[in-house]
Amino acid sequence: MFDLKFREENYFPTQWQFLTSDKPINGYIGGFGSGKTYVFLRKTLYNLLDKKNESGLSNGWIVYPTYDLAEELFVQPFKELLEQIEMPYEYNQAKHRFTTPAGNVKIYQLQKAQRIVGSELTFIGFDEFDIESYKNCDVAFKKAIGRMRGSENCEIYIVSSPEGYHYLYKIFVEEDNEDRFYVRGKTTDNKYLPKNYIKLLESNYDDRMLKGYRDGLFQNFQQGQTYYCWNRDKNIREYKYDPTLPIHIGNDQNVDPMCSVLFQVHSIEPTIRIFDEVVIRHSGGNELLTERMCREIKRRYPNSRGFYIYPDASSRARKTSSRRTDFQIMKDEFEGIGEVLIERRNPPVVDRVNLVNKMMESLIVDPSCKIMIRDFDQVTNKPNTREIDKGSNKELSHISDALGYALVKLIGIKKHNVRALQR
């Protein structure tokens, strides 16, 4: 009945992939001018006609950071789309709601995520999602997940430029699964832009910002990135456990979570090859975190050629929850199959960080080690200091600390002697 011009030749390849994805959660993450809002409007129109409840009507939300932004980017262009396909509609400005013969579309603002309420929905769309606070994004996205029960083919779709390692990164990278799909749109894909637009971006943004706002890549926009020698293109490479080599384990004694990084040492570059990570959270049971950590590692690698464990110095301290120190627990758990090596005291943080940065030249991380990759991407220093910011996100820094403790014991702070790693 309505001609949507929903044909592949009318879209960029990335737009078409986004439009035609059959996943429940889809993302179009792109640079400035990459066609995000254009494809968002048409995705909304398509879902209005396609996502039906038992009554044969669609019922959707559209969420913008503010109502003003929604009025500017969505309301008038969406009216024009409806008029182009000759679909009758009413728009109630006070209630921010479109009513059509196909169903309803209600607009909410992300800045007041707690006020987003509704019942069974068939689709939910977020535009300019990543510019809002992490907390509001978290509340709104979880509310959206809880309302996706209005039809058999419900969909959440999100378009935005990447604002560092923000909530989009959490959705589509950290929590990636078979129900999620995203494409990356580049500013340079848009042949309709003014010829000088890309030159304007390139003359005003540094390389890091261009990767985010032109190429649609996740980048750490914060100043003071702790692991500044980290390079995703060079340091992320597939590497699986080699059963002919022993396993080295760096361990951070944080209470919740407790983190261990597992790697192997090679005689040729890259020398340090990280292949696994173990993150243990407090479950409320009687078994100690350290015992659970050790037993999980042994469960995963029961036939290892041996283990070298490098905990942080705090593991020497006795805890009220156990008669043994964590250091002693590790020695007991790995007795006969491994060796626990520990410094008498932890080195200065700046020295440990410097060593990890130095070793980036000789280090790779398997893509499956998402917690380690997240740390290298996102850990930053406090403003105008060389002190790691551990307060902004309490999930960060633990596993990279664990690697640092191991490298300090293996190599030593001053020597950076890679040959010392060979056993």
Secondary structure as UniProt FT lines:
FT   HELIX           8..10
FT   HELIX           13..20
FT   STRAND          25..30
FT   TURN            32..33
FT   HELIX           36..50
FT   TURN            54..55
FT   STRAND          58..64
FT   HELIX           67..70
FT   HELIX           71..75
FT   HELIX           76..84
FT   TURN            85..86
FT   STRAND          90..92
FT   TURN            93..96
FT   STRAND          97..100
FT   TURN            101..102
FT   STRAND          103..109
FT   HELIX           110..115
FT   STRAND          123..127
FT   HELIX           129..131
FT   HELIX           134..147
FT   TURN            152..153
FT   STRAND          155..160
FT   HELIX           167..169
FT   HELIX           170..174
FT   TURN            178..179
FT   STRAND          180..185
FT   HELIX           187..189
FT   TURN            191..192
FT   TURN            195..196
FT   HELIX           197..204
FT   HELIX           207..213
FT   TURN            214..215
FT   TURN            228..229
FT   HELIX           232..235
FT   TURN            243..244
FT   STRAND          247..252
FT   STRAND          258..265
FT   STRAND          272..280
FT   HELIX           289..300
FT   TURN            302..303
FT   STRAND          307..311
FT   HELIX           313..316
FT   TURN            320..321
FT   HELIX           326..333
FT   TURN            334..337
FT   STRAND          338..340
FT   HELIX           349..359
FT   HELIX           360..362
FT   STRAND          363..365
FT   TURN            367..368
FT   HELIX           370..378
FT   STRAND          380..381
FT   TURN            383..384
FT   TURN            394..395
FT   HELIX           398..411
FT   TURN            413..415
FT   HELIX           418..421
//
